[in-house]
């Protein structure tokens, strides 16, 4: 299905092409390297909210251009524990060289920085150098997962809050803090600050659409507030696996020059590997979010 928004300006004629089930969409007819007018911005935002993750193929973007586009979508989100690009304090260069042996960044299901008090609204990722094999990104739709829960389980979960922490990844004993990163091009700074915890609703209300979202992930959600560790583990293990069931997942195969933007309030993602021996370079930004609410 093709939806033409019939928005004509000096630089674009937007066309939104949703996936078969409406989760994920391509947007063509817009040049993101140029400043966008208000009609473009509104149309992109509407498509992003409707489809959860949107892709813009055939773009040519520098880090500076990515900054301009990001600020058209919102103010910058906060980035922790990863050193940004020189001269671009809000841009991460997700670079992996052919000879690297360190673990792949983003290789578990997660919602970006869900441990923050105000986790980011959007993540924006541009494919600068794409290997010929591997490296797909999978996206899981927390809105569809929430709708698929039984009424009784959904009612029960509305009263619970998940405990989120960066410790599993970024503490000195975490996945990145405990590894030898001498071969890693990306610089990660492990810190005791990662041990902090915050609680967020397991079922959160989307701040823009009001829809309910099942919002737990395997990396940063480490427990359930008020329950024992064993009780929380049983519930979280089920919810995490349920949320990433095949029926809720969209697989994206990267092409050089594609820019993706996904809604962290609704979507979690998983970055596949499979491109060892090849260089891969992505540029990433986030936009600021709000405190998750029920």
C-alpha positions as CSV (number, residue, x, y, z in Angstrom):
1,X,0.0,0.0,0.0
2,X,1.3,3.5,-0.9
3,X,0.1,6.6,0.9
4,X,0.9,9.8,-0.9
5,X,0.8,12.8,1.4
6,X,0.7,15.2,-1.6
7,X,3.1,17.6,0.1
8,X,4.9,19.6,-2.5
9,X,7.7,22.0,-1.7
10,X,10.9,23.2,-3.2
11,X,12.7,20.1,-2.0
12,X,10.3,17.2,-1.5
13,X,7.2,15.3,-2.4
14,X,6.8,12.9,0.4
15,X,5.6,9.4,-0.2
16,X,5.0,6.9,2.7
17,X,5.1,3.2,1.9
18,X,4.0,1.2,4.9
19,X,5.0,-2.5,5.5
20,X,2.2,-5.1,5.1
21,X,1.1,-4.9,8.7
22,X,1.7,-1.2,9.2
23,X,4.7,-1.6,11.5
24,X,7.6,0.1,9.7
25,X,7.5,2.3,6.6
26,X,9.7,3.7,3.9
27,X,9.6,7.4,3.2
28,X,10.8,8.6,-0.2
29,X,10.7,11.9,-2.1
30,X,12.6,14.0,0.5
31,X,16.2,15.1,0.7
32,X,17.3,15.1,4.3
33,X,20.5,16.8,3.6
34,X,18.6,20.0,3.0
35,X,16.6,22.0,5.6
36,X,13.0,20.8,5.9
37,X,9.9,23.0,5.9
38,X,7.2,22.7,8.5
39,X,5.0,20.6,6.2
40,X,7.8,18.0,5.7
41,X,8.5,17.9,9.4
42,X,4.8,17.4,10.3
43,X,4.4,14.6,7.7
44,X,7.5,12.8,8.9
45,X,6.5,13.0,12.5
46,X,3.0,11.7,11.7
47,X,4.4,8.7,9.7
48,X,6.9,8.0,12.5
49,X,4.1,8.0,15.2
50,X,1.9,5.8,13.0
51,X,4.4,3.2,12.0
52,X,6.9,3.1,14.8
53,X,10.0,3.1,12.6
54,X,10.6,4.8,9.3
55,X,13.3,4.5,6.7
56,X,14.6,7.1,4.3
57,X,16.6,5.3,1.5
58,X,19.1,7.0,-0.8
59,X,20.2,9.8,1.5
60,X,23.7,11.4,1.6
61,X,24.4,12.7,5.1
62,X,27.4,14.1,6.9
63,X,27.4,14.2,10.7
64,X,26.6,18.0,10.5
65,X,23.6,17.3,8.2
66,X,22.4,14.6,10.7
67,X,22.6,17.2,13.5
68,X,20.4,19.6,11.5
69,X,17.8,16.8,10.7
70,X,17.8,15.7,14.4
71,X,17.1,19.1,15.7
72,X,14.2,19.4,13.2
73,X,12.7,16.4,15.0
74,X,13.3,17.6,18.6
75,X,16.1,18.6,21.0
76,X,19.0,16.3,21.6
77,X,18.7,13.4,24.0
78,X,21.3,12.6,26.6
79,X,24.1,10.1,25.7
80,X,25.8,8.2,28.5
81,X,29.0,6.0,28.6
82,X,29.9,6.2,24.9
83,X,32.4,8.8,23.6
84,X,30.9,10.9,20.8
85,X,32.5,12.0,17.6
86,X,35.2,14.7,17.7
87,X,33.4,18.0,17.0
88,X,30.0,16.5,17.2
89,X,29.1,16.0,20.9
90,X,25.6,14.6,20.1
91,X,26.6,12.2,17.4
92,X,27.9,8.7,18.0
93,X,30.0,7.0,15.3
94,X,29.1,3.3,15.5
95,X,32.2,2.1,13.7
96,X,33.5,-1.4,13.5
97,X,36.7,-2.2,11.6
98,X,37.3,-5.5,9.7
99,X,39.9,-6.7,12.2
100,X,37.9,-6.0,15.4
101,X,37.2,-8.8,17.8
102,X,35.3,-7.0,20.6
103,X,31.6,-7.8,21.1
104,X,29.1,-6.2,18.7
105,X,27.5,-3.0,20.0
106,X,23.7,-3.2,20.4
107,X,23.6,-7.0,20.0
108,X,20.8,-7.6,22.4
109,X,17.1,-6.6,22.5
110,X,16.8,-3.1,24.1
111,X,15.1,0.3,24.1
112,X,17.9,2.9,24.0
113,X,18.8,4.2,27.4
114,X,15.6,3.1,29.1
115,X,17.5,3.4,32.4
116,X,17.5,7.2,32.1
117,X,14.9,9.3,34.0
118,X,13.8,10.7,30.6
119,X,14.7,8.1,28.0
120,X,15.0,9.3,24.4
121,X,12.0,9.7,22.2
122,X,13.7,8.9,18.9
123,X,16.8,7.2,17.8
124,X,18.1,8.3,14.4
125,X,20.7,6.1,12.6
126,X,22.4,6.7,9.3
127,X,24.1,4.0,7.3
128,X,27.3,5.6,6.0
129,X,29.3,2.4,5.2
130,X,27.3,-0.8,4.9
131,X,29.0,-4.3,4.6
132,X,27.8,-6.6,1.8
133,X,26.6,-9.2,4.3
134,X,25.0,-9.3,7.8
135,X,24.2,-6.4,10.1
136,X,20.4,-6.4,9.9
137,X,18.5,-4.5,12.6
138,X,15.3,-6.1,14.0
139,X,12.6,-4.0,15.6
140,X,9.8,-5.2,17.9
141,X,6.5,-3.4,18.3
142,X,5.6,-2.9,22.0
143,X,2.2,-1.4,21.0
144,X,1.1,-4.6,19.2
145,X,2.5,-6.7,22.0
146,X,0.5,-4.9,24.6
147,X,-2.7,-5.3,22.6
148,X,-2.0,-9.0,22.3
149,X,-1.9,-9.5,26.1
150,X,-5.0,-10.9,27.8
151,X,-7.2,-8.4,29.5
152,X,-6.5,-9.9,32.9
153,X,-2.7,-9.9,32.5
154,X,-2.7,-6.3,31.1
155,X,-4.8,-5.2,34.1
156,X,-2.3,-6.8,36.4
157,X,0.8,-5.3,34.7
158,X,-0.7,-1.8,34.8
159,X,0.0,-1.7,38.5
160,X,3.7,-2.7,38.2
161,X,6.9,-0.8,37.5
162,X,10.1,-2.2,36.0
163,X,13.5,-1.5,37.5
164,X,15.9,-0.2,34.9
165,X,19.7,0.1,35.1
166,X,22.7,0.5,32.9
167,X,24.7,-1.8,35.1
168,X,24.5,-4.9,33.0
169,X,26.2,-3.0,30.1
170,X,28.2,0.0,31.4
171,X,29.2,-0.7,35.0
172,X,32.8,-1.7,35.6
173,X,31.6,-5.3,36.1
174,X,29.2,-5.1,33.1
175,X,29.4,-6.4,29.6
176,X,31.5,-3.6,28.2
177,X,33.3,-2.6,31.4
178,X,34.6,-6.1,31.9
179,X,35.9,-6.8,28.4
180,X,39.3,-6.0,26.9
181,X,38.3,-3.2,24.5
182,X,41.8,-2.7,23.0
183,X,40.4,-3.7,19.6
184,X,37.2,-1.7,19.8
185,X,37.1,1.5,17.6
186,X,34.2,2.9,19.6
187,X,35.2,4.1,23.0
188,X,33.0,3.1,25.9
189,X,33.6,4.5,29.4
190,X,32.4,2.2,32.2
191,X,31.4,3.9,35.3
192,X,29.9,3.3,38.8
193,X,27.1,5.7,37.7
194,X,25.7,2.8,35.7
195,X,24.7,1.1,38.9
196,X,21.9,3.6,39.5
197,X,18.4,2.3,39.1
198,X,15.1,3.9,38.1
199,X,11.6,2.6,37.9
200,X,9.3,3.0,34.9
201,X,5.8,1.6,34.2
202,X,5.8,-1.8,32.6
203,X,2.8,-0.6,30.5
204,X,3.4,3.0,29.6
205,X,1.2,5.5,27.9
206,X,2.7,6.9,24.7
207,X,3.0,10.6,25.4
208,X,1.9,11.6,21.9
209,X,-0.7,9.0,20.9
210,X,-2.0,7.9,24.4
211,X,-1.7,4.2,23.3
212,X,-0.5,1.6,25.8
213,X,3.0,0.1,25.2
214,X,4.5,-3.0,26.8
215,X,7.8,-1.5,27.8
216,X,10.4,-3.9,29.1
217,X,13.6,-5.1,27.5
218,X,16.3,-7.8,28.2
219,X,19.2,-5.4,28.6
220,X,18.2,-2.7,31.0
221,X,15.0,-4.0,32.8
222,X,16.5,-5.9,35.7
223,X,13.6,-6.4,38.0
224,X,10.1,-5.4,39.1
225,X,9.6,-2.9,41.8
226,X,8.0,-4.5,45.0
227,X,8.5,-8.1,43.9
228,X,11.2,-10.5,45.0
229,X,14.0,-11.2,42.5
230,X,12.6,-14.6,41.7
231,X,9.0,-13.3,41.2
232,X,10.2,-10.5,39.0
233,X,12.4,-12.8,36.9
234,X,9.5,-15.1,36.1
235,X,7.3,-12.3,34.9
236,X,10.1,-10.4,33.1
237,X,11.4,-13.5,31.3
238,X,7.9,-14.1,30.0
239,X,7.2,-10.5,28.9
240,X,10.6,-10.1,27.3
241,X,10.2,-13.2,25.1
242,X,6.5,-12.3,24.4
243,X,7.5,-8.8,23.2
244,X,10.0,-10.1,20.7
245,X,7.7,-12.8,19.2
246,X,8.0,-13.1,15.5
247,X,4.6,-11.6,14.9
248,X,5.7,-8.3,16.4
249,X,9.1,-8.0,14.7
250,X,10.2,-6.2,11.6
251,X,13.5,-7.0,10.0
252,X,15.5,-4.2,8.2
253,X,18.3,-5.0,5.7
254,X,20.5,-2.0,5.5
255,X,21.5,-0.3,2.2
256,X,24.2,2.4,2.1
257,X,22.6,5.8,2.4
258,X,19.5,4.7,4.3
259,X,18.5,6.7,7.4
260,X,16.3,5.1,10.0
261,X,14.3,6.8,12.8
262,X,12.5,4.7,15.4
263,X,10.3,5.5,18.4
264,X,11.9,4.3,21.6
265,X,8.6,4.9,23.5
266,X,7.1,2.1,21.4
267,X,9.9,0.1,19.8
268,X,12.9,-1.9,20.9
269,X,15.6,-3.2,18.6
270,X,18.4,-5.7,18.1
271,X,21.5,-5.2,16.0
272,X,22.6,-8.4,14.3
273,X,26.3,-9.1,13.6
274,X,27.5,-11.3,10.7
275,X,29.7,-8.8,9.0
276,X,33.1,-9.6,10.6
277,X,35.9,-8.9,8.2
278,X,34.1,-5.8,6.8
279,X,34.1,-2.2,7.8
280,X,30.7,-0.8,9.1
281,X,30.1,2.9,9.9
282,X,26.9,4.3,11.2
283,X,26.1,7.8,12.7
284,X,23.6,7.9,15.5
285,X,21.7,10.6,17.4
286,X,18.7,10.7,19.8
287,X,16.0,13.2,20.6
288,X,14.9,14.0,24.1
289,X,12.0,12.2,25.7
290,X,9.9,12.5,28.8
291,X,9.5,10.6,32.0
292,X,7.5,7.5,31.2
293,X,4.0,7.6,32.6
294,X,1.0,5.3,32.9
